[in-house]
């Protein structure tokens, strides 16, 4: 496997962006980060259960509510509605 390097800046919040080509190549949206001495190792998280990658977002505050959260009772109501299906 060819090694690819890319310089990434770390944001003030401590975040980095992994290029989409790398994320697609790994086939997962979940990673493991390990500190090894003075290096960080980033690798895809592999699970035995393929259903772990089949999450469904039922509420996204930005998408569904102009960036505001909703009360826990409302989330509960939504979950009960989904459970009945």
N, C-alpha and C positions, 0 to 999 in steps of 0.2 A: 504494500500500500504506500503510495506516495505521500510524503509529508508536505503539508501546506501550512504556510505561516501567514499570519495577518496581524498587524499591530492594531490593537483595540484600545480606545481610551476608556477609562473608568469614570463614570459620572460622579457627581458630588453625593449621590445616594448610594454609591458603591456598586452600580450596575454596569454590565457590559452587554453588548449586542452580539449574538452569534449569527453569522451570515446565514441567510435562508437556505442557501445551497448546502451548507453543512448540516442544518437541521433536517432538511429533506433526506439527505444521504443517510443519516442515522436512523430515520424512521420512527422517531419518538419525540414527544414534547417534554419529557422528563429526563433530567440529567443528574449526575452525581459529581460533586466537586470534592477533591481530596487534596490536602496539603501534604506534599512530600518534600521535606527539607525546605529549600527556598523556591520550590516550584509548585504550581497548582496543576492538578490533573483534572480535566473535564472529560467525562465519558457518558455515553447514553445509559440510562437505567433500563435494564432488561428485567422483565418480570415473567413468571411462569404463566400468569393469567393474562391472556390477550385482552380480556374485557377491561383491564385497568386503563387502557388507552381509549376506551369508548365512553368517556365522560360526556354528559349533556349539560350545558349551561342553562339553568332555568331562569336565572335572573342576573343581569349585568347592569349595574347601576348607571353606567354611562349610556348604554344602549337603551335601557328600558325606563329610566327614571331621571333623565337629565342630570346624571351624576350624583343623585341623592340616594341614600340607602332606604330600606323599608323596614317596618317593624317586624320582629320575630314572628308575631302572630300571623302576619300576612304571608311570610315564607312558609309557615306551617300549613296555612290554608292551600297554598299552591301545591305543596308536597302531597297533601291528602287528595287533592284533585287528580294529580298524576297517578297516585297509587291506585285509585279506583279504575283507571283505564286498563 
